[in-house]
Amino acid sequence: MARLVARRALLAVPVLLVVTFGVFAIAAASPFDPVKAYAGTAALGADQETLDRLRDNLGVDRPFAVQWWEWLTSAVTGDLGQSSVLRQPVADAIGERIMWSTLLCAVAFAVAVLLGTLLGVLAARRPGSLLDRTVTSLSYSLEAAPVFWLALLAVWLFALQLDVLPAGGLTDTGSEHVTAGQVTGHLILPAGVLAVSQLPWFTLYVRQGVGDALAEDPVRGARARGLGERTVLLGHALRSGLLPVLTLIGSRVPELITGALLVETVFSWPGIAAATVEAATAVDFPLLAALTTLATAAVLAGNLLADLLYGLTDPRVKLSEM
Amino acid sequence: MTTRRIRRTTGAATTAVAIAVVAACSAPTGGTDAGAGGGGSAESVVIGVPSEPDTLSPLLGYGKDGNSKIFDGLLARDADLRLKPALAKALPEIGDDGRTYTYTLRSGVTFSDGEPLTAEDVVHTYETVLDDKTNNTAKSELDAVEKVRADGDDKVVFTLKYPYAAFAARTVLPIVPEHLTAGQDPNTGSFNTEPVGTGPYVLTGWSKGEKLTFKANPDYWDGAPKVKKLTMAVIADDDVRATRLRSGDLDGATLPPNLAATFKNDDGRTTYQATTYDFRAVTLPTANKVTGDTAVRRALDLAVDRRAMVDKILDGAGRPAYGPLPLDDPWYTKDVERPQNLAEAQKILDRDGWKAGKDGVRAKDGVRAAFTLYYPSGDKVRQDHALAYASDAKKAGIDVKVEGATWEVIEPRMGEDAVLAGFGSTGDPDFGLYTLLHSSLAGDGFNNMARYDNPAVDKALDTGRRSQDPEDRKAAYDDLQRELVKNPGYTFLTHIDHLYVLADRWEGLTTQVEPHEHGFASGPWWNAEDWQPKK
């Protein structure tokens, strides 16, 4: 296991290098003007001298490869540079936000995985039943629903119509302090929406996996030996059926991050995802590179976790061979 | 089976309990004057705004037009936009034929961290803003300043490169403490997010993308505010903002007309409609054979139905724009008002040789009366203005092709194609008009987008800028506005009113005439520090 982790860590280095270089290259090729983005609406009233001065001060005309190298050599020493669009050091900008994004994504992901597994198992044990058809059709519907639409619908229903949950923000809008109770209350809607948007994949994968496993010889053998239905379902079929889900966990991390962008915007959640949009449209190299590195690291970590769990769950798989 | 039922019941009960707890925690407190501490108290207010500042540092432009909440300038503006002393004891002494402005500071003023305000803080503030290395987008507004120096602890003397009549209005710029900002990079230093000022409020927290919270400064030189807690919630989506206002999460919000209308009959809330300098206009580039033609310009000016635009596009929340200055501006020239006159438009074009072809579109010397009008995509109000404009132009025989695009696409084409633009600067006619109309700034960044070139207008602008005599300035701006009727390089369409909905817990609230931008410094909360609770 340690060897696998070490190999993946080594592989991550060139991946991160390529990704950050790619980010700089794509950003440089984009039509967005960092000076206009920096100045905001003030750019529409600015004179050419001002725009030229900002261009010079922000260093936007230097080749992106030079900017990338300067950023990289600073980043490896822990200095992530200055965010032009947020007017503060990148480390500060990320530090303020990352906890909230992590909390949102972690809670949403945990709920999606657990609830997806539960619903998938329930649907799989009686294929074609009312429960199965309900769960399956709802999953396909939710799969197609855009996350921002779900978010607005949730706000309308729970905050406006029922008035039982706050419509947005990290804490009560009028509150000055961040408390665990308030954050919990305010987390329900954004995390719920994000979880619901990820739920269909887990549900359908588990249903398919467990359904397939139930038809396999080991499960038939277990039933023949007189084992209880619960033991058969959870101990044998689910264990086998979960293998594809572990792979799915790795591949859903990027979607989770993308979904968080929209959820954080709709709910005014002060996380890192919203800053990513700002960094991209502002061609803010240091901030964009740092955020992309974090996202890439999250994806790599997600995949590694999936592989580790695979090895732990399926005796046929040997970690030393991965 | 029994076990499963018990577990499901337990789960449902747990969920119900959780919801109840959350509801208890988050349910808004109802009722007016419910007492201190709750959301219904007149001592606190929660406002929903569509965007947040990029920075809270005046060195980078925050609060440059006043009403910053955290800072004060040497001067400030009252409800009628008249200048009044703030950190300065009185309006400035003007000497040397308008080239020196001397301010005497009010004594006993301190920053919220306890340090006293001195003339050095003022000098430091202006010198930093004027520094080329500071990324202040509005630096050119202080181009007139040659030097600023302290004369003792309580006097500041500005020396101008040339006489500049409107300079006093520029000294609304907030003053920052030298002891905190002198040692750090103004572009990315901590003062951007942890500001300290002399103003009525102190920032207690900024959760980026979510909200800013302020508390009253108990030692404010003009008296501690009655509203002790002020929260600005950042909510980009208009519908979400309206939803949260309705649910009681917000006490007030900036809203577009259609959403503000849904609160019209709400007993506990009042809608405030602020008139503005914020106008929408079509730029008519001089270099284009069609839009540069004076007859075409005048015809377009007469063909548009401004009243219909106000009523249909803005739901009545606005006024016709007959020039860049709004009807209630003291410098506005009343005799330039002109109703739609399609017959006159057609007559002008006929007389000038623009003849209608088979398709109804006119042509002259082989040039078809047609041009492209861009609007920034995603802005429905401008899109509607552009479409209405094209429809009116068609009736006069001019073919306007409307296209939506991003600014990256529009900008290189501004010299040849028309743009549905929005502008509006408060404070002094010089501020908005000079950059909009002076030929020396044609095509300079986003200044004078139409490349307007009119010697009579240039002369009026220069007179308005240099003369100290209010009557001379008034005559100059009258000439300018009348000249714009003769040669309208922009078709001015509407001034857009800004709408705000606010709970009824305070009395005597007002709005100012507002600039193009609105949010923090605008609306009935422009002077939240002066609000008085209802009895």
HADDOCK unambig.tbl for C-alpha pairs under 7 A between the chains (distance, minus, plus):
assign (segid A and resid 31 and name CA) (segid B and resid 408 and name CA) 6.70 0.50 0.50
assign (segid A and resid 32 and name CA) (segid B and resid 408 and name CA) 6.97 0.50 0.50
assign (segid A and resid 39 and name CA) (segid B and resid 137 and name CA) 6.30 0.50 0.50
assign (segid A and resid 42 and name CA) (segid B and resid 137 and name CA) 6.47 0.50 0.50
assign (segid A and resid 44 and name CA) (segid B and resid 446 and name CA) 5.33 0.50 0.50
assign (segid A and resid 45 and name CA) (segid B and resid 446 and name CA) 5.58 0.50 0.50
assign (segid A and resid 45 and name CA) (segid B and resid 447 and name CA) 6.22 0.50 0.50
assign (segid A and resid 46 and name CA) (segid B and resid 137 and name CA) 6.58 0.50 0.50
assign (segid A and resid 46 and name CA) (segid B and resid 138 and name CA) 6.94 0.50 0.50
assign (segid A and resid 46 and name CA) (segid B and resid 445 and name CA) 6.11 0.50 0.50
assign (segid A and resid 46 and name CA) (segid B and resid 446 and name CA) 6.05 0.50 0.50
assign (segid A and resid 46 and name CA) (segid B and resid 447 and name CA) 6.76 0.50 0.50
assign (segid A and resid 47 and name CA) (segid B and resid 444 and name CA) 5.43 0.50 0.50
assign (segid A and resid 47 and name CA) (segid B and resid 445 and name CA) 4.61 0.50 0.50
assign (segid A and resid 47 and name CA) (segid B and resid 446 and name CA) 6.33 0.50 0.50
assign (segid A and resid 47 and name CA) (segid B and resid 447 and name CA) 6.00 0.50 0.50
assign (segid A and resid 48 and name CA) (segid B and resid 444 and name CA) 5.09 0.50 0.50
assign (segid A and resid 48 and name CA) (segid B and resid 445 and name CA) 4.32 0.50 0.50
assign (segid A and resid 50 and name CA) (segid B and resid 137 and name CA) 6.20 0.50 0.50
assign (segid A and resid 54 and name CA) (segid B and resid 135 and name CA) 5.90 0.50 0.50
assign (segid A and resid 57 and name CA) (segid B and resid 133 and name CA) 6.42 0.50 0.50
assign (segid A and resid 82 and name CA) (segid B and resid 188 and name CA) 6.64 0.50 0.50
assign (segid A and resid 86 and name CA) (segid B and resid 54 and name CA) 6.42 0.50 0.50
assign (segid A and resid 87 and name CA) (segid B and resid 55 and name CA) 6.66 0.50 0.50
assign (segid A and resid 87 and name CA) (segid B and resid 187 and name CA) 5.84 0.50 0.50
assign (segid A and resid 87 and name CA) (segid B and resid 188 and name CA) 4.29 0.50 0.50
assign (segid A and resid 87 and name CA) (segid B and resid 192 and name CA) 6.53 0.50 0.50
assign (segid A and resid 88 and name CA) (segid B and resid 188 and name CA) 4.13 0.50 0.50
assign (segid A and resid 88 and name CA) (segid B and resid 189 and name CA) 5.96 0.50 0.50
assign (segid A and resid 88 and name CA) (segid B and resid 190 and name CA) 6.71 0.50 0.50
assign (segid A and resid 89 and name CA) (segid B and resid 188 and name CA) 6.37 0.50 0.50
assign (segid A and resid 159 and name CA) (segid B and resid 247 and name CA) 6.78 0.50 0.50
assign (segid A and resid 160 and name CA) (segid B and resid 243 and name CA) 6.27 0.50 0.50
assign (segid A and resid 160 and name CA) (segid B and resid 247 and name CA) 5.64 0.50 0.50
assign (segid A and resid 163 and name CA) (segid B and resid 247 and name CA) 6.69 0.50 0.50
assign (segid A and resid 164 and name CA) (segid B and resid 23 and name CA) 4.85 0.50 0.50
assign (segid A and resid 164 and name CA) (segid B and resid 27 and name CA) 6.71 0.50 0.50
assign (segid A and resid 165 and name CA) (segid B and resid 22 and name CA) 6.85 0.50 0.50
assign (segid A and resid 165 and name CA) (segid B and resid 23 and name CA) 6.31 0.50 0.50
assign (segid A and resid 165 and name CA) (segid B and resid 26 and name CA) 6.55 0.50 0.50
assign (segid A and resid 166 and name CA) (segid B and resid 26 and name CA) 6.27 0.50 0.50
assign (segid A and resid 167 and name CA) (segid B and resid 244 and name CA) 6.18 0.50 0.50
assign (segid A and resid 169 and name CA) (segid B and resid 210 and name CA) 5.57 0.50 0.50
assign (segid A and resid 173 and name CA) (segid B and resid 46 and name CA) 6.85 0.50 0.50
assign (segid A and resid 173 and name CA) (segid B and resid 233 and name CA) 6.66 0.50 0.50
assign (segid A and resid 173 and name CA) (segid B and resid 249 and name CA) 6.58 0.50 0.50
assign (segid A and resid 174 and name CA) (segid B and resid 39 and name CA) 7.00 0.50 0.50
assign (segid A and resid 174 and name CA) (segid B and resid 46 and name CA) 5.83 0.50 0.50
assign (segid A and resid 174 and name CA) (segid B and resid 231 and name CA) 6.01 0.50 0.50
assign (segid A and resid 176 and name CA) (segid B and resid 213 and name CA) 6.42 0.50 0.50
assign (segid A and resid 185 and name CA) (segid B and resid 22 and name CA) 5.62 0.50 0.50
assign (segid A and resid 268 and name CA) (segid B and resid 209 and name CA) 5.81 0.50 0.50
assign (segid A and resid 268 and name CA) (segid B and resid 210 and name CA) 4.83 0.50 0.50
assign (segid A and resid 268 and name CA) (segid B and resid 234 and name CA) 6.83 0.50 0.50
assign (segid A and resid 268 and name CA) (segid B and resid 235 and name CA) 6.25 0.50 0.50
assign (segid A and resid 269 and name CA) (segid B and resid 209 and name CA) 6.76 0.50 0.50
assign (segid A and resid 269 and name CA) (segid B and resid 210 and name CA) 5.93 0.50 0.50
assign (segid A and resid 270 and name CA) (segid B and resid 207 and name CA) 6.05 0.50 0.50
assign (segid A and resid 270 and name CA) (segid B and resid 208 and name CA) 5.50 0.50 0.50
assign (segid A and resid 270 and name CA) (segid B and resid 209 and name CA) 5.10 0.50 0.50
assign (segid A and resid 270 and name CA) (segid B and resid 210 and name CA) 5.34 0.50 0.50
